[in-house]
Amino acid sequence: MWQLSRRANEIQASPIRKLVPYADEARKKGIHVYHLNIGQPDIETPPEFWDAIKTYQQKVLAYGHSQGLASYLKALSGYYHQCGLEISPDEIVVTTGGSEAIVFAFTLICEPGEKIIVFEPFYTNYNGFATMASIELLPLETKAEKGFHLPSREVIEAAIDDDVRGIMICNPNNPTGTLFSYQEMEMLADIARENGLFILSDEVYREFVYEGVHTSIFDIPNVDEFAIMLDSISKRYSACGARVGCLVTKNHKLHQAAVKFGQARLCPPTLEQVGAEAALKLGAPYFEKVMGEYRKRRDIVYEGLMAIKGTVCVKPAGAFYAMAKLPISDSEEFAKFMLSKFSYQNKTVMVAPGPGFYASPNKGSDECRIAYVLNTESLKDAMQILKLGVEAFNSR
């Protein structure tokens, strides 16, 4: 009898993508679907990215270095220097997207069956990465009413047992838009240091900050032995399909092991690194323009949510998501309802249901994640449709 592995049977379908068939059916009916369910920006990928690939001079697209192209590693180091972080090229491993960086990190520090603490709601694909690595996620809840900020030190320390190997944090946060403070990051570093744990810091949205200041794990003193930073160009340069990320660590032994993992998959994408290197040269003016646009979008979405009576949502300070507690009983059913039974002026909205961002059962049933990745006029329309959809759902 041919049987699949436990991992194959247990890995969850993406809650962000599993409603796609409903959206496809809506489109077949001629209904326009506003996609607020997935973090796919509509900002154009910088032309410098494309130009660098078009003018690439090599005659053979050969294997690159497993750690990443030397010129790209140098450029990344320079970018982090501009962010106030002293990261050398030999402390970086370029990965095939931020996803591979996370899988590498999980398997670098955990044996099968060991645990990583995560704060829920969290980026749903952490579940899939954990299953692939044969490890467990240990969820600690954060509350919408408190802006999804971290629980107390006592709560976190009480969750630590002999099987826990690390703590995962995404800052700014996907899916909540929370910007964790220096004090929160410092607290996690202290807990990790005292308990012999690693900190895995997902900093993909570092440039998407609307209020306050981003704190990197490497802004905290004395973390070199246990800090792992995970990063990607996907959102920063609106290049989600490029699949270029990186893992950063000052722990030499861990770095060397990560390079060996990289050798097993040969090399990260060469042409995309060439494009990413060109994008890195754009500097602060590019981000200032893009962040100005996203700030407008954030404000439209937040104001639209607040217009829905009974909604709980703290204004997102970073990333490009809002995690909202809506006046609905079941966000999974609501999301399906919006795609299969509701439209306004032949348009509807697709959201990501809350339960998919939790590991604990029966959580997030009245929550939805909204990605503000559409232009401002589309978002204004989408938020009006969402409000009408909530009213229609509750009056069935």
C-alpha distance (Angstrom), angle and dihedral (degrees) to the residues before:
residue distance angle dihedral
M1 . . .
W2 3.80 . .
Q3 3.78 110.4 .
L4 3.76 131.8 -179.3
S5 3.77 122.2 -129.5
R6 3.79 123.4 -92.6
R7 3.80 87.5 -109.9
A8 3.81 91.5 56.2
N9 3.79 91.8 49.8
E10 3.80 96.1 44.2
I11 3.80 102.7 43.2
Q12 3.80 109.3 111.0
A13 3.77 127.1 -128.0
S14 3.78 112.2 -111.9
P15 3.83 108.7 -95.2
I16 3.80 86.2 -153.3
R17 3.80 93.0 58.7
K18 3.81 105.3 25.7
L19 3.81 92.9 85.7
V20 3.81 91.8 57.3
P21 3.85 92.6 102.8
Y22 3.82 88.8 58.7
A23 3.80 90.2 50.8
D24 3.81 90.2 48.3
E25 3.81 90.5 53.2
A26 3.80 90.8 49.1
R27 3.79 90.5 53.0
K28 3.80 90.8 49.9
K29 3.81 86.3 59.4
G30 3.79 89.4 54.6
I31 3.81 95.2 -104.8
H32 3.79 117.8 143.8
V33 3.83 111.3 -131.3
Y34 3.80 120.3 -151.5
H35 3.81 104.3 -148.8
L36 3.80 107.5 -141.4
N37 3.79 90.8 146.9
I38 3.79 101.6 83.0
G39 3.79 135.2 46.6
Q40 3.79 96.4 -120.8
P41 3.82 106.4 136.7
D42 3.79 119.7 -144.1
I43 3.82 92.1 -152.0
E44 3.80 108.2 116.7
T45 3.79 117.0 -102.8
P46 3.83 106.0 -110.4
P47 3.82 111.5 -90.3
E48 3.81 88.0 -132.9
F49 3.81 87.4 68.0
W50 3.80 92.3 56.3
D51 3.81 94.8 40.2
A52 3.80 92.2 55.3
I53 3.80 90.9 54.0
K54 3.82 92.9 45.9
T55 3.80 91.9 52.7
Y56 3.82 96.0 44.2
Q57 3.81 103.4 135.5
Q58 3.79 105.6 -158.1
K59 3.81 116.2 114.4
V60 3.81 94.0 -152.4
L61 3.79 123.8 45.3
A62 3.79 93.5 -139.1
Y63 3.78 131.7 176.6
G64 3.77 112.6 -75.3
H65 3.79 128.5 -146.2
S66 3.80 112.4 -66.6
Q67 3.80 90.5 -128.0
G68 3.81 91.9 51.2
L69 3.80 136.6 -91.1
A70 3.80 110.7 -46.5
S71 3.80 92.7 -131.2
Y72 3.81 91.6 50.8
L73 3.80 92.5 48.1
K74 3.81 88.7 52.7
A75 3.81 91.1 48.1
L76 3.80 91.4 49.6
S77 3.78 90.6 50.4
G78 3.80 88.5 52.2
Y79 3.82 91.4 49.8
Y80 3.79 91.8 52.2
H81 3.80 89.4 48.1
Q82 3.82 87.8 57.4
C83 3.81 87.1 52.5
G84 3.81 89.5 55.4
L85 3.81 95.1 -103.4
E86 3.80 122.6 125.3
I87 3.79 100.5 -142.1
S88 3.79 119.0 155.4
P89 3.83 123.7 -151.2
D90 3.81 90.8 -110.7
E91 3.81 90.4 60.3
I92 3.82 92.7 60.7
V93 3.80 132.1 79.9
V94 3.81 114.9 -168.9
T95 3.80 111.7 -137.6
T96 3.78 138.0 -167.5
G97 3.78 93.2 -96.6
G98 3.77 128.1 -38.7
S99 3.81 86.8 -76.8
E100 3.79 92.6 68.9
A101 3.80 89.7 46.7
I102 3.81 89.6 57.6
V103 3.82 93.6 46.5
F104 3.81 88.9 48.7
A105 3.81 90.8 50.3
F106 3.80 93.8 49.0
T107 3.80 92.9 49.7
L108 3.81 94.0 41.6
I109 3.79 94.5 59.3
C110 3.82 105.6 25.7
E111 3.76 136.6 67.1
P112 3.82 115.9 -148.0
G113 3.79 110.1 -73.0
E114 3.81 95.6 22.2
K115 3.80 122.0 122.9
I116 3.79 143.7 -118.9
I117 3.80 119.7 -160.8
V118 3.82 112.7 -129.0
F119 3.76 131.0 179.9
E120 3.77 113.1 -127.1
P121 2.92 135.6 -104.6
F122 3.81 88.2 49.3
Y123 3.79 139.4 160.8
T124 3.78 101.2 -65.3
N125 3.81 96.6 -136.3
Y126 3.81 89.8 67.1
N127 3.81 83.2 79.3
G128 3.79 92.2 57.2
F129 3.79 93.2 44.5
A130 3.81 90.2 51.3
T131 3.79 91.4 51.2
M132 3.81 90.9 49.8
A133 3.81 89.5 51.6
S134 3.84 92.7 44.8
I135 3.79 92.2 -123.4
E136 3.79 133.8 122.0
L137 3.77 131.6 -118.3
L138 3.80 115.4 -136.6
P139 3.81 106.2 -153.2
L140 3.78 125.3 -149.4
E141 3.79 115.1 -171.0
T142 3.78 126.7 -122.5
K143 3.80 122.0 -167.7
A144 3.80 131.2 -122.9
E145 3.80 89.5 -144.4
K146 3.82 89.4 60.4
G147 3.78 94.9 45.1
F148 3.83 91.0 -102.5
H149 3.80 91.7 -77.5
L150 3.79 119.3 160.1
P151 3.80 123.0 -75.0
S152 3.79 119.1 -114.5
R153 3.77 124.2 -71.0
E154 3.80 88.6 -110.9
V155 3.81 92.5 56.9
I156 3.80 92.5 48.8
E157 3.81 95.0 46.3
A158 3.81 91.5 47.6
A159 3.83 89.0 60.0
I160 3.80 94.5 55.9
D161 3.79 116.7 103.3
D162 3.80 135.5 157.4
D163 3.81 92.2 -79.1
V164 3.81 96.1 55.6
R165 3.81 112.4 102.2
G166 3.78 104.1 168.4
I167 3.79 151.8 -2.2
M168 3.81 121.5 -119.9
I169 3.81 121.4 -150.7
C170 3.82 130.3 174.6
N171 3.80 112.2 -157.3
P172 3.02 119.4 -150.9
N173 3.75 85.4 25.7
N174 3.76 132.9 -117.9
P175 3.05 116.5 -136.4
T176 3.81 101.3 16.1
G177 3.81 105.7 41.0
T178 3.81 89.2 -131.0
L179 3.80 117.5 153.6
F180 3.79 108.1 -149.2
S181 3.79 114.9 -141.8
Y182 3.78 129.6 -122.1
Q183 3.80 87.9 -106.8
E184 3.81 91.9 54.6
M185 3.81 92.7 48.9
E186 3.80 90.2 45.7
M187 3.81 90.2 51.5
L188 3.80 91.3 53.3
A189 3.81 90.8 48.4
D190 3.81 90.8 51.3
I191 3.81 91.8 49.6
A192 3.81 91.3 48.0
R193 3.80 92.9 47.8
E194 3.81 94.0 49.1
N195 3.81 94.0 46.2
G196 3.80 101.0 39.5
L197 3.80 94.1 -113.1
F198 3.79 133.3 142.9
I199 3.80 123.0 -121.4
L200 3.80 114.6 -138.9
S201 3.80 107.3 -162.6
D202 3.81 116.2 -167.6
E203 3.83 103.8 -158.7
V204 3.80 101.0 167.6
Y205 3.83 91.6 127.6
R206 3.82 96.6 46.7
E207 3.82 93.5 127.5
F208 3.81 94.4 48.0
V209 3.81 99.8 85.9
Y210 3.81 122.0 136.1
E211 3.80 102.0 170.1
G212 3.78 126.7 21.4
V213 3.80 129.2 2.0
H214 3.78 130.3 -64.5
T215 3.79 115.6 -115.7
S216 3.79 117.0 -153.2
I217 3.77 120.2 -157.4
F218 3.82 85.6 -117.5
D219 3.81 90.1 59.4
I220 3.80 86.2 70.6
P221 3.84 114.9 84.9
N222 3.81 123.3 -117.1
V223 3.81 99.5 16.0
D224 3.79 99.5 117.7
E225 3.79 97.4 111.6
F226 3.80 97.9 49.6
A227 3.84 109.0 23.9
I228 3.80 121.3 105.3
M229 3.79 118.1 -178.3
L230 3.80 119.2 -159.6
D231 3.79 120.2 -161.2
S232 3.82 144.7 163.3
I233 3.80 142.3 -173.2
S234 3.81 92.3 -136.5
K235 3.80 101.2 100.0
R236 3.81 98.5 20.1
Y237 3.80 93.6 63.1
S238 3.80 98.4 21.2
A239 3.80 88.9 -111.8
C240 3.80 103.4 128.9
G241 3.80 93.0 150.1
A242 3.79 94.0 54.4
R243 3.82 93.6 78.0
V244 3.78 99.5 -151.9
G245 3.78 118.6 143.4
C246 3.76 136.9 142.6
L247 3.77 145.5 -142.3
V248 3.81 116.5 -141.1
T249 3.79 125.1 -164.9
K250 3.79 136.7 153.0
N251 3.80 90.3 -155.6
H252 3.82 100.3 105.1
K253 3.80 95.7 -159.1
L254 3.80 91.9 50.3
H255 3.81 91.2 46.3
Q256 3.79 92.5 52.3
A257 3.79 90.4 50.0
A258 3.81 90.0 50.1
V259 3.81 89.7 52.9
K260 3.81 88.7 53.6
F261 3.80 89.6 51.8
G262 3.80 85.9 51.8
Q263 3.77 91.3 51.4
A264 3.82 89.4 56.5
R265 3.80 89.7 61.8
L266 3.85 90.8 37.5
C267 3.82 103.0 -134.7
P268 3.80 144.2 -17.3
P269 3.83 117.8 -105.8
T270 3.81 109.9 -64.0
L271 3.79 102.9 -158.3
E272 3.79 92.6 46.7
Q273 3.81 89.8 53.3
V274 3.80 88.6 52.6
G275 3.80 89.6 52.9
A276 3.81 92.8 44.0
E277 3.80 91.5 51.6
A278 3.80 89.6 56.0
A279 3.81 91.3 47.6
L280 3.80 91.2 53.1
K281 3.81 88.9 63.4
L282 3.81 91.6 64.2
G283 3.80 91.5 81.4
A284 3.80 130.7 178.4
P285 3.85 99.6 -23.8
Y286 3.80 90.8 63.5
F287 3.81 92.8 51.3
E288 3.79 93.3 45.2
K289 3.80 91.1 56.6
V290 3.81 94.3 44.7
M291 3.80 94.2 45.1
G292 3.79 90.6 51.1
E293 3.80 88.7 58.3
Y294 3.80 93.5 46.5
R295 3.81 91.8 49.0
K296 3.82 89.0 57.8
R297 3.79 90.0 49.1
R298 3.80 92.1 48.2
D299 3.79 90.9 52.9
I300 3.82 92.9 49.8
V301 3.81 92.5 50.9
Y302 3.79 94.2 45.0
E303 3.81 93.0 48.2
G304 3.81 89.6 46.9
L305 3.80 91.4 52.1
M306 3.79 92.3 47.9
A307 3.82 88.5 53.9
I308 3.81 88.3 64.4
K309 3.80 105.3 85.5
G310 3.80 112.9 -124.4
T311 3.82 96.5 22.3
V312 3.81 119.0 140.0
C313 3.80 114.8 -156.4
V314 3.78 131.7 140.4
K315 3.81 110.8 -143.6
P316 3.82 107.0 -95.8
A317 3.80 113.5 -113.8
G318 3.79 96.3 -167.8
A319 3.84 149.2 7.4
F320 3.82 114.1 35.4
Y321 3.78 102.7 -85.6
A322 3.77 138.8 93.6
M323 3.81 121.2 -158.2
A324 3.78 105.0 -155.7
K325 3.78 131.8 -172.4
L326 3.81 101.6 -141.7
P327 3.82 128.5 -164.7
I328 3.82 91.4 -104.2
S329 3.79 132.8 110.8
D330 3.80 100.7 -139.4
S331 3.80 123.1 20.0
E332 3.81 93.3 -167.9
E333 3.80 90.9 56.9
F334 3.79 90.9 41.3
A335 3.81 91.9 54.4
K336 3.82 90.6 50.3
F337 3.81 90.8 45.7
M338 3.80 91.5 54.3
L339 3.81 90.9 53.6
S340 3.79 101.6 38.4
K341 3.81 108.0 27.4
F342 3.79 109.4 21.5
S343 3.76 137.0 61.3
Y344 3.77 135.8 147.7
Q345 3.78 119.7 -149.8
N346 3.80 86.6 -12.1
K347 3.81 92.6 -56.5
T348 3.79 134.6 105.4
V349 3.80 141.6 172.4
M350 3.81 132.5 -115.3
V351 3.82 116.8 -150.9
A352 3.81 133.3 175.8
P353 3.83 112.3 -111.0
G354 3.80 116.1 -124.0
P355 3.84 101.9 -126.4
G356 3.81 91.4 70.1
F357 3.80 89.8 65.7
Y358 3.81 93.4 57.5
A359 3.79 132.1 74.1
S360 3.80 92.7 -165.7
P361 3.82 114.2 84.3
N362 3.81 120.6 -110.7
K363 3.80 94.6 19.7
G364 3.78 127.4 128.3
S365 3.80 95.8 18.1
D366 3.81 91.5 139.4
E367 3.81 96.2 37.7
C368 3.80 133.4 91.8
R369 3.78 131.7 -174.5
I370 3.78 115.7 -133.9
A371 3.80 121.0 -164.0
Y372 3.80 112.7 -154.3
V373 3.78 95.8 -152.3
L374 3.82 99.4 127.2
N375 3.79 129.0 87.7
T376 3.78 118.3 -84.0
E377 3.82 97.1 -103.0
S378 3.80 91.6 50.6
L379 3.80 90.7 48.5
K380 3.81 92.7 51.0
D381 3.78 89.6 52.6
A382 3.80 93.0 43.6
M383 3.80 93.7 51.6
Q384 3.82 91.4 50.9
I385 3.80 89.4 50.6
L386 3.82 90.6 47.8
K387 3.81 90.5 53.7
L388 3.80 91.7 50.0
G389 3.81 89.7 45.7
V390 3.81 92.6 54.7
E391 3.80 89.8 50.7
A392 3.80 91.9 49.0
F393 3.81 92.7 46.2
N394 3.79 91.9 52.7
S395 3.80 94.1 46.4
R396 3.80 97.0 53.8
